[in-house]
Amino acid sequence: MRFFITKTIWKIIGIGVVIIVVLTGVFIGFVEVRFYKANLAIKEANKRFNETVEVVYDKQKDLDVGEATPFGTLYRYTELLQVGADKVAATYFIKEERNKELSRLIGVSEGMRWDYIKLLKADQEILSKTKNYGDFIKIDDPLPIIMKKAVNGVWQIESINYTFNTLY
């Protein structure tokens, strides 16, 4: 009788282990499917974002792009860099500097990008307190930047004196 009870207990434990293994496998499979679907959604969203960036860039690449104030232009440029729309961000530069700006941003790491953005935001703070611009503005510190007013009245970036530190 004792042998029968011990054997029954081991059968129950064995069945319990099998059930736990099966349920764990089902759970892992469920999680894997959810990750796979989420990954597909992210890839699709990135694809649509990149397509939108290309459309906007094609529309703006030959125009004088900017905002009504130097602060507005720098703010918009910084926003675009934060979301990774570098091509569109480059259109906020004067036409002669756009290709140079685009090539400068290629391969920049996230860390370097955010260091740069912090400096841009510091310059935005300076510009937010400036009221009389004339047709030209220059900031020497923290990030040397030159902006000028285009013929159509918008402000464009002429230059930003910043070299990305590739030793990260």
C-alpha positions as CSV (number, residue, x, y, z in Angstrom):
1,M,0.0,0.0,0.0
2,R,2.8,2.4,0.9
3,F,4.5,1.6,-2.4
4,F,1.2,2.4,-4.2
5,I,0.9,5.8,-2.5
6,T,4.5,6.7,-3.2
7,K,4.1,5.7,-6.9
8,T,0.9,7.7,-7.1
9,I,2.6,10.8,-5.6
10,W,5.5,10.5,-8.1
11,K,2.9,10.2,-11.0
12,I,1.1,13.4,-9.7
13,I,4.5,15.2,-9.4
14,G,5.4,14.1,-12.9
15,I,2.1,15.2,-14.4
16,G,2.5,18.5,-12.5
17,V,6.0,19.0,-14.0
18,V,4.7,18.2,-17.5
19,I,1.9,20.7,-17.1
20,I,4.2,23.4,-15.8
21,V,6.6,22.8,-18.7
22,V,3.8,22.9,-21.3
23,L,2.3,26.0,-19.7
24,T,5.7,27.7,-19.7
25,G,6.2,26.8,-23.3
26,V,2.8,28.2,-24.2
27,F,3.5,31.4,-22.3
28,I,6.9,31.8,-23.9
29,G,5.3,31.3,-27.3
30,F,2.7,33.9,-26.5
31,V,5.3,36.4,-25.5
32,E,7.4,35.6,-28.6
33,V,4.4,36.3,-30.8
34,R,3.7,39.6,-29.1
35,F,7.3,40.7,-29.5
36,Y,7.3,39.7,-33.1
37,K,4.1,41.7,-33.8
38,A,5.4,44.7,-31.9
39,N,8.7,44.5,-33.9
40,L,6.7,44.4,-37.2
41,A,4.7,47.4,-36.0
42,I,7.9,49.3,-35.1
43,K,9.4,48.5,-38.5
44,E,6.3,49.6,-40.3
45,A,6.2,52.9,-38.3
46,N,9.9,53.5,-39.1
47,K,9.3,52.9,-42.7
48,R,6.4,55.4,-42.8
49,F,8.4,57.9,-40.8
50,N,11.3,57.6,-43.3
51,E,8.9,57.9,-46.3
52,T,7.4,61.1,-44.7
53,V,10.9,62.6,-44.1
54,E,11.7,62.0,-47.8
55,V,8.5,63.6,-49.0
56,V,9.0,66.7,-46.7
57,Y,12.7,66.9,-47.7
58,D,11.8,66.8,-51.4
59,K,9.4,69.6,-50.9
60,Q,11.8,71.8,-48.9
61,K,15.2,71.0,-50.4
62,D,15.1,73.9,-52.8
63,L,13.3,76.5,-50.7
64,D,14.4,79.0,-48.1
65,V,13.2,77.2,-45.0
66,G,13.0,78.7,-41.6
67,E,10.8,80.3,-39.0
68,A,9.9,84.0,-38.3
69,T,12.5,84.3,-35.5
70,P,16.0,82.9,-35.0
71,F,14.7,81.1,-31.9
72,G,11.9,79.5,-34.0
73,T,14.3,78.2,-36.6
74,L,16.8,76.8,-34.0
75,Y,13.9,75.3,-32.1
76,R,12.5,73.6,-35.2
77,Y,16.0,72.4,-36.3
78,T,16.6,70.9,-32.8
79,E,13.2,69.2,-32.7
80,L,13.9,67.5,-36.1
81,L,17.3,66.3,-34.8
82,Q,15.7,64.8,-31.7
83,V,13.4,62.6,-33.8
84,G,16.0,61.7,-36.3
85,A,14.7,63.7,-39.3
86,D,18.2,64.9,-40.2
87,K,17.4,65.5,-43.9
88,V,14.5,67.8,-43.0
89,A,16.6,69.5,-40.3
90,A,19.3,70.3,-42.8
91,T,16.8,72.3,-44.8
92,Y,16.9,74.9,-42.0
93,F,20.5,75.8,-43.2
94,I,21.2,78.1,-46.0
95,K,21.1,76.2,-49.3
96,E,24.9,76.4,-49.8
97,E,25.5,74.5,-46.4
98,R,22.8,71.9,-46.5
99,N,24.8,69.0,-48.1
100,K,27.7,69.7,-45.7
101,E,25.3,69.6,-42.8
102,L,23.7,66.3,-44.0
103,S,27.1,64.7,-44.4
104,R,28.2,66.0,-41.0
105,L,25.3,64.1,-39.3
106,I,25.8,60.8,-41.0
107,G,26.9,58.1,-38.5
108,V,26.6,60.3,-35.4
109,S,26.0,58.2,-32.3
110,E,23.0,58.8,-30.0
111,G,25.3,60.1,-27.3
112,M,27.0,62.6,-29.6
113,R,23.6,63.7,-31.0
114,W,22.3,64.4,-27.5
115,D,25.4,66.3,-26.4
116,Y,24.9,68.5,-29.5
117,I,21.2,68.9,-28.8
118,K,22.0,70.1,-25.3
119,L,24.2,72.8,-26.7
120,L,21.6,73.8,-29.2
121,K,19.1,74.1,-26.4
122,A,21.5,76.4,-24.5
123,D,21.6,78.6,-27.6
124,Q,17.8,78.5,-27.8
125,E,17.7,79.9,-24.3
126,I,19.9,82.8,-25.4
127,L,17.8,83.4,-28.5
128,S,14.6,83.3,-26.4
129,K,15.8,86.4,-24.5
130,T,16.9,88.3,-27.6
131,K,14.4,90.7,-29.2
132,N,16.2,92.9,-31.7
133,Y,17.8,90.7,-34.4
134,G,18.4,92.9,-37.4
135,D,19.2,90.6,-40.4
136,F,22.0,88.7,-38.8
137,I,22.7,87.1,-35.4
138,K,25.8,85.4,-34.0
139,I,26.2,83.5,-30.8
140,D,29.7,82.6,-29.7
141,D,29.1,80.6,-26.6
142,P,28.1,77.9,-25.7
143,L,27.7,76.8,-29.3
144,P,29.0,79.1,-32.0
145,I,26.2,79.7,-34.5
146,I,25.5,82.2,-37.2
147,M,22.0,82.8,-38.5
148,K,20.7,85.2,-41.1
149,K,17.4,86.4,-42.4
150,A,16.5,85.1,-45.9
151,V,14.9,87.2,-48.6
152,N,11.5,85.7,-47.8
153,G,11.8,86.8,-44.2
154,V,12.5,83.5,-42.5
155,W,15.6,82.9,-40.4
156,Q,18.1,80.3,-41.6
157,I,21.2,78.8,-40.0
158,E,24.4,79.8,-41.9
159,S,26.8,77.8,-39.7
160,I,27.1,75.9,-36.5
161,N,30.7,75.5,-35.5
162,Y,30.6,72.1,-33.9
163,T,32.7,69.0,-34.6
164,F,31.3,65.7,-33.4
165,N,33.8,63.9,-31.1
166,T,34.2,60.5,-32.8
167,L,36.2,59.2,-29.9
168,Y,33.0,58.1,-28.1
